[in-house]
């Protein structure tokens, strides 16, 4: 087959209907809860890092403690 005859398949998007307003609220709520959980888990893991690992990521023990002590809802 000649190179000019080879074409990439095209994908047609499915007709996607927008979510109803109540569903959008629940999706936004779920995304917020997921963000909070990821922050909580990341800060908990940061608290447990050794000094040499903190040095590897460019943080001091004080910086790590300040970040780890933030509440999950605070960015």
Backbone bond lengths (Angstrom), bond angles and torsions (degrees), N, CA, C in turn:
res aa  C-N    CA-C-N  psi(-1)  N-CA   C-N-CA  omega(-1)  CA-C   N-CA-C  phi
1 X - - - 1.437 - - 1.524 108.04 -
2 X 1.273 117.37 133.55 1.455 122.02 -179.40 1.523 109.78 -70.95
3 X 1.317 115.03 148.75 1.461 120.07 -178.09 1.529 111.91 -58.29
4 X 1.305 118.69 -35.84 1.464 121.20 -178.19 1.526 111.77 -67.59
5 X 1.325 117.06 -20.34 1.454 119.42 -179.29 1.530 112.07 -88.46
6 X 1.339 117.10 -12.46 1.458 119.91 -179.94 1.526 109.47 -86.36
7 X 1.279 116.17 119.79 1.463 119.96 177.78 1.523 108.61 -129.33
8 X 1.289 114.42 150.51 1.459 119.65 178.19 1.522 108.92 -73.31
9 X 1.308 117.20 142.36 1.454 118.94 177.53 1.526 109.83 -65.24
10 X 1.277 116.03 144.72 1.459 120.09 178.33 1.517 108.50 -99.77
11 X 1.300 114.81 139.58 1.453 120.52 178.29 1.519 108.90 -101.72
12 X 1.292 115.16 128.66 1.462 119.07 176.48 1.523 107.69 -98.78
13 X 1.318 116.49 128.99 1.458 117.66 178.91 1.526 110.58 -66.84
14 X 1.307 114.80 141.99 1.447 119.23 174.24 1.515 108.19 -68.65
15 X 1.303 115.99 152.49 1.460 117.09 177.64 1.526 107.24 -70.97
16 X 1.305 115.12 113.19 1.459 121.45 -176.54 1.519 108.38 -105.15
17 X 1.293 114.28 122.68 1.456 119.78 177.37 1.531 108.76 -87.60
18 X 1.325 117.95 140.74 1.465 119.06 176.90 1.530 110.11 -64.90
19 X 1.299 115.13 150.01 1.458 119.66 179.56 1.519 110.84 -69.49
20 X 1.309 116.46 148.94 1.471 119.02 173.45 1.530 109.73 -63.63
21 X 1.311 117.99 156.75 1.468 121.07 -176.70 1.534 114.31 -54.78
22 X 1.310 118.04 -41.60 1.467 120.07 -179.16 1.525 110.03 -65.04
23 X 1.317 117.67 -39.53 1.464 121.21 178.40 1.520 110.94 -65.13
24 X 1.330 116.86 -38.67 1.464 119.92 177.85 1.519 111.12 -61.72
25 X 1.335 116.47 -37.83 1.464 120.60 177.92 1.526 109.99 -63.65
26 X 1.341 116.97 -44.53 1.461 120.08 -179.90 1.530 112.01 -66.56
27 X 1.312 117.59 -37.33 1.469 120.50 177.44 1.526 109.68 -65.80
28 X 1.325 117.59 -43.47 1.464 120.80 178.47 1.524 110.54 -62.88
29 X 1.328 117.07 -39.99 1.456 121.09 177.91 1.532 110.91 -63.79
30 X 1.316 116.54 -43.55 1.469 120.66 178.76 1.532 110.88 -63.07
31 X 1.322 116.91 -40.16 1.466 119.86 178.54 1.529 110.94 -64.85
32 X 1.314 117.05 -39.39 1.461 120.98 178.90 1.523 110.60 -64.92
33 X 1.321 116.85 -45.17 1.466 120.24 179.31 1.523 110.36 -62.80
34 X 1.326 117.58 -40.38 1.464 120.52 177.88 1.527 110.87 -63.53
35 X 1.311 117.73 -42.45 1.465 121.46 177.43 1.521 110.51 -59.91
36 X 1.322 116.35 -44.60 1.459 120.17 179.44 1.522 111.35 -62.67
37 X 1.331 117.01 -42.08 1.463 120.58 -179.53 1.529 111.21 -65.19
38 X 1.335 116.85 -40.25 1.469 119.94 178.03 1.521 111.06 -64.73
39 X 1.333 116.84 -40.13 1.470 119.72 176.80 1.521 110.98 -63.09
40 X 1.335 116.40 -45.40 1.462 120.71 -178.96 1.525 110.98 -60.18
41 X 1.335 115.29 -46.06 1.470 119.29 -178.82 1.537 111.14 -66.74
42 X 1.312 117.31 -40.79 1.462 120.76 179.37 1.510 112.42 -65.03
43 X 1.326 116.16 -40.82 1.462 119.79 179.35 1.519 110.91 -70.20
44 X 1.307 117.13 -35.45 1.465 120.55 176.78 1.538 109.71 -64.66
45 X 1.323 116.93 -42.40 1.472 120.63 178.61 1.527 110.70 -66.36
46 X 1.318 116.90 -37.79 1.464 121.12 179.11 1.524 110.81 -62.45
47 X 1.303 116.07 -37.75 1.468 121.02 179.69 1.531 111.38 -61.84
48 X 1.326 116.84 -30.33 1.460 121.04 -175.29 1.534 114.29 -90.94
49 X 1.329 118.79 -0.96 1.467 120.41 -177.93 1.525 111.47 -74.56
50 X 1.321 114.84 143.18 1.462 121.36 175.62 1.527 109.71 -75.19
51 X 1.334 115.23 164.38 1.469 121.18 -177.65 1.524 112.17 -60.06
52 X 1.342 117.19 -39.94 1.476 117.98 -179.05 1.531 111.36 -68.74
53 X 1.332 118.03 -31.45 1.467 119.74 176.45 1.526 111.04 -72.86
54 X 1.316 117.02 -37.71 1.459 120.26 175.30 1.524 110.15 -61.72
55 X 1.322 116.24 -40.49 1.461 120.78 177.85 1.527 110.48 -61.89
56 X 1.326 116.58 -38.21 1.465 120.70 179.16 1.532 112.35 -61.76
57 X 1.324 116.78 -33.37 1.472 119.27 -179.26 1.523 111.92 -98.14
58 X 1.323 116.06 5.73 1.464 120.62 173.00 1.513 115.07 80.94
59 X 1.329 116.87 28.10 1.458 120.26 177.91 1.518 110.23 -118.87
60 X 1.316 115.42 148.73 1.459 120.00 171.31 1.524 107.63 -90.42
61 X 1.312 116.52 167.42 1.461 120.69 177.63 1.532 110.57 -62.08
62 X 1.325 116.44 -35.39 1.469 120.87 178.65 1.523 110.26 -66.58
63 X 1.342 117.20 -45.92 1.466 120.94 178.05 1.528 111.06 -59.43
64 X 1.320 116.05 -42.98 1.462 120.63 -179.46 1.519 110.34 -64.89
65 X 1.327 117.27 -41.71 1.463 120.51 179.90 1.525 110.85 -65.13
66 X 1.324 117.08 -41.59 1.473 120.71 178.36 1.525 109.98 -60.00
67 X 1.326 116.95 -46.49 1.464 120.91 179.46 1.522 111.29 -66.10
68 X 1.314 117.16 -42.83 1.469 121.10 -177.78 1.523 111.67 -67.22
69 X 1.317 117.71 -27.70 1.463 121.09 -178.78 1.526 113.73 -83.03
70 X 1.320 117.58 -7.19 1.464 119.70 178.06 1.523 109.77 -68.32
71 X 1.334 116.91 144.95 1.461 118.67 174.93 1.528 110.54 -69.54
72 X 1.320 116.64 154.93 1.469 121.51 -174.60 1.525 113.32 -60.45
73 X 1.319 117.97 -26.95 1.461 119.49 -177.11 1.528 112.42 -83.91
74 X 1.331 117.41 -10.61 1.460 120.59 -178.69 1.522 109.93 -90.91
75 X 1.328 116.07 132.10 1.454 121.70 -178.78 1.500 111.75 -78.65
